[in-house]
Amino acid sequence: MRPSLRIASLIIALPPLAIVVWLFFIPFLSSAHLSFLREDQWTLRNYFLVWRLYRYDILYTLWIAFVSLAAVLGIAVLLCGYLRVHTNKPVEFLFKVPLFIPFVVVGHAMRVLLAPKGTLNSVLSQIGLINLNDPPSIAFGWMGIAVSLIWKNLALAVLLVLGAYRSVDETYLEAARNFGASTLRQIRDILLPMSAASLAVAGAFLFTSMLASFSVPLMIGSGEPPQMVMIDVYYRINYQGDYGTANALGVVSYLLAMGVAGYYLRTITKKET
């Protein structure tokens, strides 16, 4: 590559690189620095406190994120496969609607829908499936959070997975149909293997989004331990003024997200080579 092209490439890359450094790398270094300070002294007490009080919250957060991710990708793989083989624009549009709905609105809507005497249980009681005097409570537990995150993130998953499927050449699907392959076989044997790298990238984006969820767990959760990590950070700062422990929780969250980011970069590198 000529020197002029290298300089031009560097100039083009500088603005996004500067944004990444300013918005992510510098805050991470600041959080890491403050997480080792307590009463203006260097210490590991903040991390011991995170281990003692919040280790189950971290596992709880990972559990919800992984369960939600598995459900979202499972639904998206089949749904987008159907939409790729049998084009249906109205259905595709309906599944993309949650993209334009804020998380706080999703949290409120799911709280109304899934509450013990909410819309869902009221409908089920009308057809005799549940007793409204002793209704199940989906909203105030991990399942309510997972359902909310699945519904919200399914739109992004559809957008990413359907784009990956549409990059597969139509001739492969036509050849499969000529040999009598069903829609499920076309998804399993053609679309899924040829889009595996793109699905891994989509999974990385979705996982980090779920890991950082705040509005939905705040409105849907029970308010009692275990909580998702972002809720712990919020309470630690606003109610206890403990920035050291909050930063330690932030560093743990950074590390979890960076593990997924590393997998994403490795997948992208393999895809390009």
N, C-alpha and C positions, 0 to 999 in steps of 0.2 A: 504494500500500500504506500502511495506517495505521501511525503511529509505534509503536503497541503490537505490531503484527505484525512490524515490522522488528526490534524489540528481542528479541521471542521467537525469531525466525529466527536472529538473531545468537547468542543464548544456546545454541540447539540446535547451531549450527555450531561453537561454540568448542571443545568437547571433541575432536572429530576433527581440527580444525585444530591444536590444541595438540599432539596426538599426532604429526601430520605434522612440525610444527616441531621437536619434541623428539627424535624418532627419526630424522629424515632431514635436515632443513635444518641444524640445529646441528651434527650430525656431519660433514656435507659442508663447512661453513665451517671446522670444526676440521681436517679432513683437508687442505683447500686451504691453510690457514695453515701447517700443519706440513710440507707438501710443498715449501714454499719455504725451509725452514730446513735447514741442514747445519752441524754444529758451532757451533750458536747464531748463525749468520750467514745473512743473506738471500742466496739464490743460486738459480740455475736448474740446478745440477748434478744434482739428483735427476731432473729431466725429461730432461736429456741422457743420464743413465744408463738411464732407461727407454727412450729412443729407441735407444741403442746395444745394449742387451742384450735388450729385450723387445718390440721392434716386430713381430717375426715371431710372438711369442706372442699379441699382440693380434690380428693377422690370423688366426692359427690359431683363436683363440676365436671370432672373428666367423664364420669359415668353418663351424665345427662348429654354432654357433647357427643360422646361416641354413639350412644343409643339414637340420638336425634340424627346424627350423620348417617348411620346405617339405614335408618328408615327413609331419610330423604333420598339417598342415593339409590336404594332399592326401588322406591316408587318412580324416581326420575328415569332410571334405566329402562324400566318396562314402559312407562308412559311415553317417553320420548322415542323409544323404539316403535311404538304403535303410530305416533304422529309422523315419524320419518317414513314408515312404509305406507301408511294411509293418511295422507294430508288432511287435516281438519283445523282450519284457521280459527273458527269460533272457540273450540276447546283449547287450542293453544293460547288464545288471548285470555281466556278465563283463568288459566293456570299462571299467567304472568301478572295478573291484577295485584297480588300481594306485594310486588316490587314497589308499588307506588303508595303503600300504606305504611305510615310510621310505626315503629316498634311500640310506642306508648299507646297507640290506638289498638294495635293487636292485643296488647296486654289487657286493656279495658274490655275489649270485645270478648276475649276468651274468659275473662273473669265473669262476665255476665252469662256467657254460654255454659260454662262448666261449673258454676257455683252449685252448692248443694240444692238450692231451690231456684236454680237458673233455668234458662230456656231449654237446654237439653233434657234435664230431669223432669221439667214440667211436661214436655211432649211425651217422654217415655211413661210418665205416670198416667197420662190420658189413655194410653193403649194398654195399661195394666202390667207393664214390665217392671216397674219399681214402685215402692211405697214412698210417697212424698213426705210422710211423717218420719221416715228414717232413710233419707236419700244418700247415695254414695257421693263422696266429695272428691272429684278429680282435680278441681282447680287448685286446692291448697296442698300440693305435694309435687314430687318430682315428675309425675306423669302429666300434670297440667302444664308444667314448664316445657316438657318435651313436646307435647302436642302443639303448643303455641310456636315453639321454635321450628318444628317440622312444617307447619302451615306457612309460616313467614318465609323460611329459607327454601321451600320447594320451588318458588318462582325463580329464584336465582339459579337453582339446580337445573330447572327446565331450560333456562336460557343458555347455560353453559353446556349441558349434555346434548341438547338438540343441535347446537352449533357444531359440536364435535361429530355427531352422527351425520350431519349434512355435508361434512367434509369428506365422507366416504363416497367413493365413486358409485354412481347408480348402476354401472354395469355389473358390479359384484352382486347386488341385490337382484337384478334381472336374471343373472345366471342361476342364482339360488332358486328363484321362483320357477324358472324353466325346469328345474329338477324336482319341483313339487315341495319346496321348503315352506313351512308355515311361517307366520309372523314371528312366533317365538323362536323358531330355529334361525331365522334371519338375524334376530337380535342377539341370540346366544353365540352363533358361530361366525357372524360377520361384523355386525356393528360393534359389539362389545370388545372383541379382541383388537379391532383396528382403531378403537378410540380409548384404549386403556390408559395411555399417557395423559390424554386430556381429562379423563375421569379422575385420575390422581390429582391433577392440578385443581379441578373443581372441588374435590374433597378437601384439599388443603385450605382453599378459600372459605368453604363452608364451616370447617372445623374452627378456624380462628374467629370467624364471626360468632359462632355459638359460644366459644370460650369467653368472649368479651361481652356477653349479653348482660344487660343491666335493667332496662325498663321492664322487660317481661318477667324476670324472676322477682323484681321488687313488687310487682302488682299481683302476680300469681302465687308466689311462694307462701308458705305458712307463717313466716316471720320468726320461726324457731329453728335452731340448728338441726341438721346441717343446712348451710346456705351456699349459694354460689359465690365464688371468690370476689367478684366485683361488688357484691352486696357487703361483704366483709370489709373491703377497702372503704366503701362509703361510710359505714357505721364507725369504723376506726378513726376516720378523719373528722366527720361531722359531730359525732357524739362523745368521742373520747380525746380528740385532738392529738392522737398518737400517730404522728407522721412517720416515725421510724418503723413501726410495725406495718403500717400501710404501705410504705415503700418496699419493705421486705416481701409483702404479698405481691406487690407489683412486679418485683424482680422474678418471683416464682412464675407469675403469669407470662412475663416476657420470655422466660426460658422455655416454658411449654409451647408458646407460639413460635419461638425460634427453632425448636425441634421440627415442627411442621414445616416452617419456612425452609429449613435445610433440605428436607425431603422434597419439597417443591422445586428448589433450585437444582437438585440432583436429577430430578425427573426431566426438567426442562433441558438440562445439559445433555442428557442421554438422547432426548428427542431430536435435538439439533444436530448431534453427531451421527 
